């Protein structure tokens, strides 16, 4: 299929799936999740492919949802109805979660190659992958935990455990790639100049295994997390994401973003001493 937000190239036993919105730091728009799922399916259908590498073009892996688009579209959708419908919201966001989880369900293992910003919805792409290799200076976090979001794929606790997941989600703080490796959020970090070579070497090492063995080993590990209740946790996370965008603070933040611009609203929300929930900013 023709892609507008990403590219897919086959390199022998490797499939290279690259997010291609560098002018927006590869922010997620309406098309990207669907194109991601389609590209993962195409890579799985390619007989020679053993491993998928997921990366971002330009200065970042993925800076989350495109809020210039998202805040406007959501405001228009809410204005067209008499009241917010949480089930309509859940249905909409569940489609995106299903697309992100195509990485998790892929029979062929996925390595996320993370550089620059990997925040908000961008972390869903990385954390749904099988392995993460990051640049030491990458920035990884979920700032929408402060206001206007909940991690829909809910992978943080499964990757980090209770204490560290709460530390990041109760503050919205981000960590560097080096810090992420120290707490087990990513498997390995290297200097940014060595990232391409490191990921390629790992992918080619994995690609030496038979495709059926790779599929079996991934299924075995994933099933342990499925049995922990991953699906029900994701259902709650996706539902709470809609709730978070319609709390008094969430609506105030959206109004701020629409009136003063997303950049100003993000500065107010994400500053080191931001207290948007206590004192919503006025234009």
C-alpha positions in Angstrom: 0.0 0.0 0.0 1.2 3.6 -0.5 2.2 5.0 2.9 2.0 8.7 3.8 3.5 8.7 7.3 6.1 6.0 7.2 8.2 3.8 4.9 8.9 0.1 4.7 12.0 -1.4 3.0 13.1 -5.0 2.9 16.8 -5.5 3.4 17.4 -9.3 3.1 16.2 -10.8 6.4 15.5 -7.4 7.9 12.5 -5.1 7.4 13.1 -1.5 8.1 10.0 0.4 9.2 10.7 4.1 9.5 8.3 6.8 10.7 8.5 9.6 8.1 7.1 12.8 9.6 10.4 14.4 10.6 9.0 18.0 10.3 6.7 17.1 13.1 9.2 14.9 15.0 7.2 11.9 13.7 4.2 12.8 15.8 1.2 10.5 15.5 -1.7 11.7 13.3 -4.9 9.8 12.2 -3.2 7.8 9.5 0.0 6.7 11.2 -1.4 3.9 13.5 -3.3 2.3 10.6 -0.3 2.5 8.3 1.9 1.1 11.1 -0.3 -2.0 11.4 -0.4 -2.4 7.6 3.4 -2.2 7.4 3.9 -4.7 10.2 1.5 -7.1 8.4 3.4 -6.6 5.1 6.7 -7.4 6.9 5.2 -10.5 8.4 4.0 -11.6 5.0 7.5 -11.2 3.4 8.8 -14.7 3.5 12.5 -13.8 3.8 12.1 -11.3 6.7 13.1 -12.5 10.2 13.4 -9.2 12.2 11.7 -5.8 12.0 13.6 -2.6 12.9 11.3 0.3 13.9 12.9 3.8 13.7 12.1 7.4 13.3 13.5 9.8 10.6 15.1 13.1 11.5 15.7 14.3 15.0 13.4 12.1 17.0 11.9 8.6 17.3 8.4 9.9 18.0 7.2 12.9 19.9 3.8 11.5 20.7 0.5 12.5 19.3 0.4 15.5 17.0 -1.3 17.9 19.4 -1.7 20.7 16.8 -4.1 18.3 15.0 -5.4 16.3 18.0 -6.6 19.2 20.2 -8.5 20.8 17.3 -10.1 17.5 16.1 -11.2 16.5 19.6 -12.7 20.0 20.3 -14.6 19.8 17.0 -15.9 16.3 17.8 -17.0 17.4 21.3 -18.7 20.5 19.9 -20.8 18.4 17.6 -22.4 16.4 20.4 -24.4 17.4 23.5 -22.1 15.5 25.9 -18.9 13.5 25.8 -19.5 9.8 25.1 -16.8 7.7 26.9 -17.7 4.6 24.8 -17.3 6.5 21.6 -14.0 7.7 22.8 -13.0 4.2 23.9 -13.9 2.8 20.5 -11.8 5.4 18.8 -8.7 5.0 21.0 -9.0 1.2 21.1 -8.4 1.2 17.3 -5.1 3.0 17.9 -4.1 0.6 20.6 -4.9 -2.3 18.4 -2.6 -0.8 15.7 0.2 -0.2 18.2 -0.2 -3.8 19.5 0.5 -5.1 16.0 4.1 -4.7 17.0 3.5 -7.0 20.1 1.5 -9.5 18.0 4.0 -9.6 15.1 5.3 -13.1 14.6 8.6 -11.5 13.7 10.4 -9.7 16.5 10.6 -6.0 16.5 13.6 -3.9 17.7 12.8 -0.2 18.4 15.7 2.0 17.6 15.1 5.1 19.8 16.9 8.4 19.4 15.9 12.0 20.3 12.4 12.3 21.8 10.3 9.2 22.6 7.5 10.6 24.6 3.7 10.4 25.1 2.2 8.1 22.4 5.6 7.5 21.0 6.4 5.4 24.0 3.5 3.1 23.0 5.4 2.3 19.8 8.7 1.6 21.6 7.2 -0.3 24.6 5.0 -2.5 22.3 8.2 -3.6 20.5 10.1 -6.6 21.7 13.5 -5.0 22.3 14.6 -1.4 22.7 18.0 0.0 21.9 18.4 3.7 22.6 20.9 6.5 22.2 22.4 7.6 25.5 21.0 11.1 25.1 17.4 10.0 24.0 14.6 11.3 26.2 11.9 8.8 27.1 8.8 9.6 29.2 5.1 10.2 29.4 4.5 13.9 30.1 0.7 13.6 29.5 0.5 11.8 32.9 0.5 15.4 34.3 -2.7 16.3 32.5 -4.6 15.2 29.4 -3.5 11.6 29.1 -3.1 8.0 30.3 -0.8 5.5 28.7 -3.3 3.4 26.6 -1.1 0.4 26.0 -0.2 0.4 29.7 3.2 -1.2 29.1 5.1 0.8 31.8 4.3 -1.4 34.7 5.0 -4.6 32.8 8.4 -3.3 31.7 9.4 -1.6 35.0 7.5 -3.0 37.9 5.3 -1.1 40.3 7.8 1.3 42.0 9.5 2.6 38.9 6.4 2.8 36.9 4.7 4.9 39.6 7.8 7.1 39.9 7.5 8.1 36.2 3.7 8.2 35.9 3.1 10.1 39.1 5.4 12.9 37.9 5.4 12.8 34.1 9.2 13.0 34.3 11.3 11.8 31.4 14.6 9.9 31.6 17.6 9.8 29.4 18.5 6.7 27.4 21.3 6.1 29.9 18.9 6.3 32.8 16.3 4.1 31.0 18.9 1.4 30.6 19.8 1.6 34.3 16.2 1.0 35.4 15.5 -1.7 32.8 13.2 0.3 30.6 15.4 -0.3 27.6 17.8 -3.2 26.9 20.9 -1.2 25.9 22.1 2.3 25.2 25.0 3.5 23.1 26.3 6.9 21.9 24.0 8.2 19.2 26.7 7.9 16.5 26.8 4.1 17.2 23.1 3.4 17.3 22.6 2.3 13.7 25.5 -0.1 13.9 24.4 -1.5 17.2 20.8 -2.2 16.2 21.9 -3.7 12.8 24.3 -6.0 14.6 21.6 -7.2 17.0 19.0 -7.6 14.3 21.4 -9.6 12.1 22.3 -11.8 15.0 18.6 -12.6 15.7 18.0 -13.1 12.0 20.3 -16.1 12.1 17.6 -18.1 14.0 14.9 -19.9 12.0 11.7 -17.8 11.7 9.7 -20.4 13.5 12.0 -20.4 16.5 11.8 -16.6 16.7 8.0 -16.8 16.6 8.0 -19.5 19.3 10.3 -17.7 21.7 8.4 -14.4 21.3 5.1 -16.2 21.9 6.4 -17.9 25.0 7.5 -14.7 26.7 4.5 -12.6 25.5 2.0 -15.2 26.8 3.4 -14.8 30.3 2.4 -11.1 30.2 -0.9 -11.8 28.6 -1.7 -14.1 31.5 -0.9 -11.3 34.0 -3.9 -9.4 32.6 -2.4 -7.2 30.0 -5.6 -6.9 28.0 -7.7 -5.7 30.9 -5.0 -3.2 32.0 -5.0 -1.8 28.5 -8.8 -1.5 28.5 -8.6 0.5 31.7 -5.7 2.6 30.4 -7.5 3.4 27.2 -10.7 4.3 29.0 -8.8 6.5 31.5 -7.1 8.3 28.6 -10.5 9.6 27.5 -11.4 10.5 31.1 -8.1 12.4 31.5 -8.9 14.5 28.4 -12.3 15.5 29.8 -11.5 16.3 33.5 -11.8 20.0 34.4 -8.0 20.3 34.1 -7.9 18.4 30.9 -10.5 20.6 29.3 -8.7 23.7 30.6 -5.4 22.6 29.1 -7.1 21.9 25.7 -8.6 25.4 25.8 -5.2 26.8 26.6 -3.6 24.9 23.7 -6.3 26.1 21.3 -6.1 29.7 22.4 -2.4 30.3 23.1 -1.0 27.5 21.0 0.2 24.0 21.9 3.8 25.1 22.5 2.8 27.5 25.2 0.4 25.1 26.8 3.0 22.3 26.9 5.5 24.8 28.4 3.0 25.5 31.2 2.3 21.8 31.7 5.7 20.2 31.3 8.0 22.8 33.0 10.1 21.4 35.8 7.9 23.1 38.4 4.7 23.0 36.4 1.4 22.8 38.4 -1.1 23.1 35.7 -3.7 21.1 37.6 -3.5 23.5 40.6 -3.6 26.7 38.6 -4.8 26.2 34.9 -3.1 28.9 32.8 -5.1 31.6 31.3 -4.4 33.1 27.8 
